Amino acid sequence: MSVDPTTGGARAPFGERLAAAMDEHGPLCVGIDPHPGLLSAWGLADDATGLREFALRVVDAVGGRVAALKPQAALFERHGSRGLAVLEDVIAAGRAAGTPVIVDAKRGDIGSTMEGYADAFLRDGSPLAGDALTVSPYLGFGSLRPAIEAALASGRGVFVLCLTSNTEGEQVQHARDEDGVSVAARIASEAALLNHGVDPLGSVGLVVGATIGGAAASTGTDLTAVNGPLLAPGVGAQGAGAAELAQVFGAARRQVLASSSRGVLAAGPDAGALRAAAAAASSDVRAALRG
Ligand SMILES: O=c1ccn([C@@H]2O[C@H](COP(=O)(O)O)[C@@H](O)[C@H]2O)c(=O)[nH]1
């Protein structure tokens, strides 16, 4: 256990905290993606003030009611330093509501630079540190070591891109090495090694899109053996629903944290409507994954 510097209490490992949150609230993560079109639809300006109103309204509406929140860093970064300040406040507000915050920044670089990303997103005392970070393994899984070590040392987690929800990802993720092992399968087995023996779930998760159909099987990717959380974007706006979740994840379905951003956010700006949209999505994914 690591110590939470805010409360002084013990912080359980991320995988354990997320498993408890999924059991309590249902396996839904609400993505906070303040696209310009959504800001406009909510009657907000496409600036840092509009961004703050939008993002904190989502946290107020659904924080404490869903398993996780996932702010999309790009849509804060596009507002420059003021956008990053809003991202910091959103991370703090989500955590204060007791909801794990997954910062979707998809960082990946050589190991020495990954140290910097680890400091920024995965260490106590950094205002950009949530509960987990999405990371990209395409500089080699080993390059992620600084991020993984920082996460595990502080009760945080990572989600490593494995089989992403976009069709372009297949070109890289389905490729096979000279032994016939796919890139996706290799990434999953690296995560499985790190999560081996951890109960109920390890803290090294994977990103596996809800839109990928039979790609786990066709690439030889053993999702159950990962023994870690599977963040599944693609629900809602990208077209996946309950049937797709059941098909994609099969026996690994209890590890899945389904993620929907625009599918929920389109219900705003009214807080009650946002809450109702999240509750409906949560109940759908719970039926598909836990029924
Ligand atoms: O494979 C991936 C990895 C990440 N994402 C991110 O999830 C959300 C999806 O938003 P929706 O509005 O629910 O489509 C977005 O932030 C993506 O960057 C993904 O879609 N697929």
The ligand as an SDF file (V2000), in Angstrom:
LIG
                    3D

 21 22  0  0  0  0  0  0  0  0999 V2000
   -8.5640    2.9010  -28.8370 O   0  0  0  0  0  0  0  0  0  0  0  0
   -8.9270    3.9870  -28.3670 C   0  0  0  0  0  0  0  0  0  0  0  0
   -8.2410    4.6220  -27.3700 C   0  0  0  0  0  0  0  0  0  0  0  0
   -8.7530    5.7790  -26.8480 C   0  0  0  0  0  0  0  0  0  0  0  0
   -9.8910    6.3260  -27.3190 N   0  0  0  0  0  0  0  0  0  0  0  0
  -10.3650    7.5750  -26.6910 C   0  0  0  0  0  0  0  0  0  0  0  0
  -11.6190    7.3250  -26.0570 O   0  0  0  0  0  0  0  0  0  0  0  0
  -12.5020    8.4160  -26.2820 C   0  0  0  0  0  0  0  0  0  0  0  0
  -13.6770    7.9500  -27.1070 C   0  0  0  0  0  0  0  0  0  0  0  0
  -14.6260    8.9730  -27.2260 O   0  0  0  0  0  0  0  0  0  0  0  0
  -16.1140    8.6930  -27.7680 P   0  0  0  0  0  0  0  0  0  0  0  0
  -16.7140   10.0580  -27.8390 O   0  0  0  0  0  0  0  0  0  0  0  0
  -16.8210    7.8160  -26.7680 O   0  0  0  0  0  0  0  0  0  0  0  0
  -15.9900    8.0530  -29.1060 O   0  0  0  0  0  0  0  0  0  0  0  0
  -11.6760    9.5050  -26.9470 C   0  0  0  0  0  0  0  0  0  0  0  0
  -11.1170   10.3250  -25.9420 O   0  0  0  0  0  0  0  0  0  0  0  0
  -10.5790    8.7300  -27.6390 C   0  0  0  0  0  0  0  0  0  0  0  0
   -9.3860    9.4770  -27.7870 O   0  0  0  0  0  0  0  0  0  0  0  0
  -10.5650    5.6940  -28.3100 C   0  0  0  0  0  0  0  0  0  0  0  0
  -11.6320    6.1500  -28.7670 O   0  0  0  0  0  0  0  0  0  0  0  0
  -10.0760    4.5330  -28.8150 N   0  0  0  0  0  0  0  0  0  0  0  0
  1  2  2  0
  2  3  1  0
  2 21  1  0
  3  4  2  0
  4  5  1  0
  5  6  1  0
  5 19  1  0
  6  7  1  0
  6 17  1  0
  7  8  1  0
  8  9  1  0
  8 15  1  0
  9 10  1  0
 10 11  1  0
 11 12  2  0
 11 13  1  0
 11 14  1  0
 15 16  1  0
 15 17  1  0
 17 18  1  0
 19 20  2  0
 19 21  1  0
M  END
$$$$
